[in-house]
């Protein structure tokens, strides 16, 4: 399965802070384990990292590790 992404509008808001993404350093994220849903756009890595933390998106998604 392949996915194509079109360049978003210049006024596309950040999925986290609502700032226009192209005023910053934009990042596009798409969850392709859920049938490649609509992409989310973030204005920078800080907004993406905060969104991941607040949504708990890493919980249970890492390999098991035992010291």
Residue pairs with C-beta under 8 A, 6 or more apart in sequence:
1 32
1 36
3 30
3 32
3 36
5 28
5 30
5 39
8 21
8 28
8 41
10 20
10 22
11 20
12 20
12 21
12 22
12 26
12 41
13 19
13 20
13 21
13 41
14 20
14 21
14 24
14 41
14 42
14 43
14 47
15 40
15 41
15 42
15 47
15 51
16 42
16 43
16 47
16 48
16 50
16 51
17 43
17 47
19 43
19 47
20 43
21 41
21 42
21 43
23 43
24 43
24 44
25 43
25 44
25 45
26 41
26 42
26 43
26 44
27 41
27 42
27 43
27 44
27 45
27 48
28 39
28 40
28 41
28 42
29 39
29 40
29 41
29 42
29 48
30 36
30 37
30 38
30 39
30 40
31 37
40 51
42 48
42 51
51 57
52 58
